């Protein structure tokens, strides 16, 4: 049976097959926290200290022992403690002027914020009502020594870097960066900046777009091309890329046209594990191997390349980095459009969210859903996921996948 007659694969089948093939890179390196953003942890991070390491004031105010102040409005001020100080013990029956983050002196168990108090010289005048045992951040309320603060496989976000720093880590062990090669194919492509377009040419948008998407993931990127529409040239480019890359990306050339040579070259130089997925846009997706390198052939139309990268390539790359990819994170919104004719394929519409007077979120579909309309991806906030065979009436609930949740 020819490949062209094989049934199209579902989204779930493609995910499952690609994830089953993914083997995370084994090499690791230690990097400073300033270099750690978007890297994937290679080991659990256990806190060597308790955070905070001491009871400290959550407010600027006055600290005292609650029992000493019951039935009294005035307390003498005997101590002043700022952040970074090492206070002594509070004299019983007195108060301490204290500032945010300062250690609470032994003998005090309550802080009242300064706005609620009055000071007359060295005398604290308390408000008529106050609450005992408040406005103190207790030792260990954030982290206890020995706690796992970040697990192996976590991608280090800015807040994760901050968390590691709060426990005193100057560096972390991470997986090495993935080496990714990008090959865009097509005689019609011209690189921006290399002169004006000739008749029949277009500027290559896929390669810069993929470069940006891969850089966002923290990959080491090797870009080559455009590669001409020629089987021999495509085979040579694949062989060269496989020498140094963990993953090879191509755009275009994986459909069934006479000038689509990437699939033929892949089958000559490596193996084709899957081809064509039942989605719109993005049906001609190819996945396989060239030597030791993984191969991902994305469609040539820029919107199709963008959508298939988000849905399939990105979670696969995360698995290769040692990260456990999560499910698609969507949420229901109301359709500000209608779809009277169902499609045989699962469709991902570019859409933008609006909030109407009722406070509900509505998804407005871009009016031109052609896979060549790249401007729609800038206009949109994300994708509306419409199941195969479904019609949509205006106001119906539809799943919305925000671009931010998809990692871009």
C-alpha positions as CSV (number, residue, x, y, z in Angstrom):
1,X,0.0,0.0,0.0
2,X,1.3,3.4,-0.9
3,X,1.9,5.9,1.8
4,X,-0.6,8.3,0.2
5,X,-3.4,5.8,0.8
6,X,-2.7,5.3,4.5
7,X,-5.3,6.8,6.8
8,X,-4.4,10.1,8.5
9,X,-3.3,9.8,12.1
10,X,-5.1,11.5,14.9
11,X,-3.5,14.1,17.1
12,X,-3.3,11.7,20.0
13,X,-1.7,8.9,17.9
14,X,1.0,11.3,16.7
15,X,1.7,12.5,20.2
16,X,1.9,8.9,21.5
17,X,4.2,7.7,18.8
18,X,6.6,10.7,19.0
19,X,6.8,10.6,22.8
20,X,7.5,6.8,22.6
21,X,10.5,7.6,20.4
22,X,11.9,10.4,22.5
23,X,15.1,9.6,24.5
24,X,16.3,12.5,26.6
25,X,19.9,13.7,26.0
26,X,22.2,12.2,28.7
27,X,24.9,14.9,28.8
28,X,24.7,17.4,31.6
29,X,26.5,20.5,32.7
30,X,26.6,22.9,35.6
31,X,25.6,26.5,34.9
32,X,25.3,29.6,37.1
33,X,21.9,30.8,37.9
34,X,22.4,33.7,35.5
35,X,22.7,31.2,32.7
36,X,20.0,28.8,33.9
37,X,16.9,30.4,32.5
38,X,14.8,27.9,30.4
39,X,17.3,25.1,31.0
40,X,16.0,21.7,32.3
41,X,17.1,20.5,35.6
42,X,19.0,17.1,35.6
43,X,18.6,16.4,39.3
44,X,16.3,17.2,42.2
45,X,17.2,20.3,44.0
46,X,17.0,19.9,47.8
47,X,17.1,22.9,50.1
48,X,20.2,23.0,52.3
49,X,18.6,25.6,54.6
50,X,15.3,26.6,56.0
51,X,13.6,29.6,54.5
52,X,13.1,32.0,56.2
53,X,15.7,30.9,58.7
54,X,14.2,33.0,61.5
55,X,10.9,34.6,62.5
56,X,10.8,38.0,60.9
57,X,8.4,41.0,60.7
58,X,6.0,41.1,57.7
59,X,5.5,44.9,58.3
60,X,7.1,48.1,59.5
61,X,5.7,48.5,63.0
62,X,6.2,47.5,66.6
63,X,6.8,44.1,68.2
64,X,5.9,43.1,71.7
65,X,4.7,40.2,73.8
66,X,0.9,40.0,73.5
67,X,0.4,39.1,77.2
68,X,2.4,42.1,78.2
69,X,0.1,44.4,76.4
70,X,-3.3,43.1,77.4
71,X,-5.3,45.7,79.2
72,X,-2.7,48.4,78.4
73,X,-2.5,51.1,75.7
74,X,1.1,52.2,76.3
75,X,4.4,50.4,76.3
76,X,7.9,51.8,76.6
77,X,10.1,51.3,73.5
78,X,13.4,49.6,74.5
79,X,14.7,48.2,71.2
80,X,15.0,49.0,67.5
81,X,15.6,46.3,64.9
82,X,16.1,46.7,61.1
83,X,16.5,44.0,58.4
84,X,20.0,42.5,58.8
85,X,20.3,43.3,62.5
86,X,21.1,40.7,65.1
87,X,18.7,41.7,68.0
88,X,19.0,40.9,71.6
89,X,16.2,39.8,73.8
90,X,13.2,42.1,74.3
91,X,12.9,43.4,77.8
92,X,9.6,42.1,79.3
93,X,6.9,44.7,79.3
94,X,8.4,46.8,76.5
95,X,8.0,47.1,72.7
96,X,10.5,47.1,69.8
97,X,10.5,49.3,66.8
98,X,10.8,46.9,63.9
99,X,11.0,47.0,60.1
100,X,9.9,44.6,57.4
101,X,12.2,41.6,57.1
102,X,13.9,42.3,60.5
103,X,14.3,39.3,62.9
104,X,11.7,39.3,65.6
105,X,13.6,39.6,69.0
106,X,13.2,36.8,71.5
107,X,10.4,37.6,73.9
108,X,8.1,39.2,71.2
109,X,5.3,37.3,69.5
110,X,3.2,40.0,67.9
111,X,3.7,42.9,65.4
112,X,1.3,45.8,65.0
113,X,1.8,47.9,61.9
114,X,2.9,51.4,62.4
115,X,-0.1,53.0,60.7
116,X,-2.3,51.7,63.5
117,X,-0.1,53.0,66.3
118,X,1.0,56.3,67.8
119,X,4.4,57.1,69.1
120,X,5.0,59.7,71.8
121,X,8.8,60.0,72.3
122,X,9.9,56.6,73.6
123,X,6.3,55.5,74.3
124,X,4.2,53.3,72.0
125,X,0.5,54.0,72.0
126,X,-1.4,50.9,70.8
127,X,-4.7,51.0,69.0
128,X,-7.8,50.2,70.9
129,X,-8.0,46.8,69.2
130,X,-5.3,44.6,67.8
131,X,-4.8,40.9,67.1
132,X,-2.2,38.8,68.9
133,X,0.4,36.7,67.0
134,X,0.0,38.5,63.7
135,X,2.3,40.1,61.1
136,X,5.2,37.7,61.7
137,X,6.6,35.4,59.0
138,X,7.6,32.2,60.8
139,X,10.9,30.4,60.3
140,X,10.4,27.6,57.6
141,X,7.0,28.8,56.5
142,X,8.3,28.8,52.9
143,X,10.9,25.9,52.8
144,X,12.3,23.4,55.3
145,X,15.9,22.2,55.0
146,X,15.8,18.9,53.0
147,X,12.7,19.8,51.0
148,X,12.8,19.2,47.3
149,X,12.2,22.7,46.0
150,X,12.6,21.8,42.2
151,X,12.3,18.4,40.6
152,X,14.5,16.9,37.9
153,X,12.9,17.6,34.6
154,X,11.6,21.1,35.6
155,X,12.2,23.9,33.1
156,X,13.7,26.8,35.0
157,X,11.4,29.8,34.8
158,X,12.5,33.2,36.3
159,X,10.7,32.4,39.5
160,X,12.4,29.0,39.7
161,X,15.7,30.7,39.4
162,X,14.7,33.0,42.2
163,X,13.7,30.0,44.3
164,X,17.0,28.3,43.8
165,X,18.8,31.5,44.7
166,X,16.7,31.9,47.9
167,X,18.2,28.6,49.1
168,X,21.8,29.6,48.3
169,X,22.4,27.7,45.1
170,X,25.0,29.5,43.0
171,X,24.7,27.0,40.1
172,X,22.5,24.0,39.0
173,X,23.0,20.8,37.1
174,X,21.1,20.9,33.8
175,X,20.8,18.9,30.6
176,X,22.9,20.1,27.8
177,X,21.1,22.2,25.1
178,X,19.6,20.4,22.2
179,X,21.4,20.9,18.8
180,X,18.8,21.6,16.2
181,X,19.3,22.1,12.4
182,X,16.8,24.0,10.3
183,X,16.5,23.3,6.6
184,X,13.8,25.3,4.6
185,X,13.2,24.0,1.2
186,X,12.0,25.6,-2.0
187,X,13.3,27.2,-5.1
188,X,10.9,30.1,-4.5
189,X,12.5,31.1,-1.2
190,X,14.8,34.0,-0.7
191,X,16.5,35.1,2.5
192,X,15.5,38.6,3.7
193,X,18.3,41.0,3.3
194,X,19.9,39.3,0.2
195,X,18.4,41.6,-2.4
196,X,14.9,42.2,-3.9
197,X,12.6,39.4,-4.9
198,X,12.7,38.0,-8.4
199,X,9.6,37.0,-10.3
200,X,7.9,34.1,-8.5
201,X,10.0,34.4,-5.3
202,X,8.9,34.9,-1.7
203,X,10.9,35.7,1.4
204,X,11.6,32.7,3.7
205,X,9.6,33.3,6.8
206,X,9.7,29.8,8.1
207,X,13.4,29.6,8.9
208,X,13.4,32.8,11.0
209,X,10.2,31.8,12.7
210,X,11.5,28.4,13.7
211,X,14.8,29.9,14.8
212,X,12.8,32.2,17.2
213,X,10.6,29.3,18.5
214,X,13.7,27.1,19.1
215,X,15.6,29.9,20.7
216,X,12.7,30.4,23.1
217,X,13.2,26.8,24.1
218,X,16.9,27.3,24.7
219,X,18.2,25.2,21.7
220,X,21.5,25.5,20.0
221,X,20.5,26.3,16.4
222,X,22.2,25.6,13.1
223,X,20.4,27.1,10.2
224,X,21.0,26.2,6.5
225,X,19.2,26.8,3.4
226,X,17.0,27.4,1.6
227,X,17.6,24.0,0.0
228,X,16.7,23.8,-3.7
229,X,13.8,21.5,-4.8
230,X,16.1,18.7,-5.8
231,X,16.3,15.2,-4.4
232,X,20.1,15.0,-4.5
233,X,20.6,18.4,-2.9
234,X,18.0,17.5,-0.2
235,X,19.7,14.2,0.5
236,X,23.1,15.9,0.9
237,X,21.6,18.6,3.2
238,X,20.0,15.9,5.4
239,X,23.3,13.9,5.6
240,X,25.3,17.0,6.6
241,X,22.8,18.1,9.2
242,X,22.7,14.7,10.8
243,X,26.4,14.8,11.5
244,X,26.0,17.4,14.2
245,X,22.3,17.8,15.1
246,X,20.1,16.0,17.6
247,X,17.1,17.1,15.6
248,X,16.6,18.2,12.0
249,X,13.7,20.4,11.0
250,X,12.6,20.9,7.5
251,X,9.7,23.1,6.2
252,X,8.0,22.2,3.0
253,X,8.6,19.3,0.6
254,X,6.7,16.7,2.7
255,X,3.4,16.7,0.7
256,X,2.6,14.7,-2.4
257,X,3.5,17.2,-5.2
258,X,6.1,16.4,-7.9
259,X,8.3,19.1,-6.4
260,X,8.0,17.8,-2.8
261,X,11.4,16.0,-2.4
262,X,12.0,16.0,1.4
263,X,9.9,12.9,2.1
264,X,11.7,11.0,-0.8
265,X,15.1,12.1,0.5
266,X,14.2,11.1,4.1
267,X,13.2,7.6,3.0
268,X,16.5,7.4,1.0
269,X,18.7,8.6,3.9
270,X,16.8,7.5,6.9
271,X,13.4,6.2,8.1
272,X,9.9,7.6,8.0
273,X,8.1,6.7,11.2
274,X,4.9,8.6,10.6
275,X,3.4,10.9,8.0
276,X,0.3,13.0,7.7
277,X,-2.0,14.0,10.6
278,X,-5.7,14.6,10.5
279,X,-5.6,18.3,11.4
280,X,-6.2,21.6,9.7
281,X,-3.9,23.4,9.1
282,X,-0.9,21.1,9.1
283,X,-1.8,17.7,7.5
284,X,1.6,17.0,5.8
285,X,3.7,16.4,9.0
286,X,6.6,13.9,8.8
287,X,8.6,12.3,11.6
288,X,11.5,9.9,11.4
289,X,15.3,9.5,11.7
290,X,18.4,10.4,9.7
291,X,21.2,8.5,11.2
292,X,21.2,9.2,14.9
293,X,19.3,12.5,14.5
294,X,15.5,12.8,14.8
295,X,13.7,14.3,11.8
296,X,10.7,16.5,11.8
297,X,9.3,17.6,8.5
298,X,6.9,20.5,8.9
299,X,4.5,21.8,6.2
300,X,5.7,24.6,4.0
301,X,2.8,27.0,4.6
302,X,3.9,29.2,7.4
303,X,0.7,28.9,9.6
304,X,0.8,25.1,9.2
305,X,4.5,25.1,10.2
306,X,3.7,27.3,13.2
307,X,0.7,25.2,14.4
308,X,2.4,21.9,13.9
309,X,5.5,23.1,15.8
310,X,3.4,24.2,18.8
311,X,1.2,21.0,18.8
312,X,3.8,18.3,18.1
313,X,7.4,19.5,17.8
314,X,7.5,21.5,21.0
315,X,6.4,18.7,23.4
316,X,8.7,16.3,21.6
317,X,11.7,18.6,22.0
318,X,10.8,19.1,25.7
319,X,10.9,15.3,26.1
320,X,14.3,15.2,24.5
321,X,15.5,17.9,26.9
322,X,14.4,15.7,29.9
323,X,11.3,17.7,30.6
324,X,8.0,15.9,31.1
325,X,5.6,17.7,28.6
326,X,2.2,18.4,30.0
327,X,-1.2,18.2,28.3
328,X,-2.6,20.9,26.1
329,X,-3.8,23.6,28.5
330,X,-7.1,24.9,27.1
331,X,-10.2,26.4,28.7
332,X,-13.7,26.9,27.4
333,X,-14.8,30.1,25.9
334,X,-17.8,31.2,23.8
335,X,-17.6,31.1,20.1
336,X,-18.0,34.6,18.5
337,X,-18.3,32.8,15.1
338,X,-20.3,30.0,13.6
339,X,-19.1,26.9,11.7
340,X,-22.1,25.5,9.8
341,X,-20.2,22.9,7.7
342,X,-18.2,20.3,9.6
343,X,-14.7,19.4,8.6
344,X,-13.4,15.8,8.4
345,X,-10.2,16.9,10.2
346,X,-9.7,18.4,13.6
347,X,-9.3,22.1,13.0
348,X,-7.3,24.7,14.9
349,X,-8.6,28.2,14.2
350,X,-6.6,31.3,14.9
351,X,-8.7,33.3,17.3
352,X,-8.5,36.3,19.7
353,X,-10.3,36.7,23.0
354,X,-12.6,39.5,23.9
355,X,-14.6,40.2,27.0
356,X,-18.2,41.2,26.5
357,X,-20.5,43.1,28.8
358,X,-21.6,40.0,30.5
359,X,-18.0,39.4,31.6
360,X,-17.7,36.2,29.6
361,X,-14.7,35.4,27.3
362,X,-15.5,35.1,23.6
363,X,-13.2,33.8,20.9
364,X,-13.3,35.8,17.7
365,X,-12.0,33.8,14.7
366,X,-9.7,35.5,12.2
367,X,-11.7,36.0,9.0
368,X,-9.1,34.4,6.7
369,X,-8.1,31.0,8.0
370,X,-5.8,30.1,5.0
371,X,-2.6,28.4,6.1
372,X,-0.6,31.1,4.2
373,X,-2.0,34.0,6.2
374,X,0.9,34.4,8.7
375,X,-0.5,37.8,10.0
376,X,-3.3,35.8,11.6
377,X,-0.9,34.3,14.1
378,X,0.1,37.8,15.2
379,X,-3.4,39.1,15.4
380,X,-4.6,36.0,17.4
381,X,-4.2,35.1,21.1
382,X,-4.4,31.4,20.5
383,X,-6.2,28.5,18.8
384,X,-9.8,27.3,19.0
385,X,-9.8,23.5,18.9
386,X,-12.7,22.2,16.9
387,X,-13.2,18.4,16.8
388,X,-13.6,16.6,13.5
389,X,-17.2,16.5,12.3
390,X,-18.3,19.3,14.6
391,X,-20.4,22.3,13.8
392,X,-20.3,25.4,15.9
393,X,-23.1,27.8,16.6
394,X,-22.4,31.3,17.8
395,X,-22.4,31.4,21.6
396,X,-21.5,27.7,22.0
397,X,-18.6,26.7,24.3
398,X,-15.4,25.8,22.4
399,X,-11.9,24.9,23.8
400,X,-9.3,27.7,23.5
401,X,-5.6,27.1,23.6
402,X,-3.7,30.3,24.4
403,X,-0.4,30.8,22.6
404,X,1.2,31.5,26.0
405,X,0.0,28.1,27.3
406,X,1.5,26.5,24.2
407,X,4.9,28.0,25.0
408,X,5.1,31.1,22.7
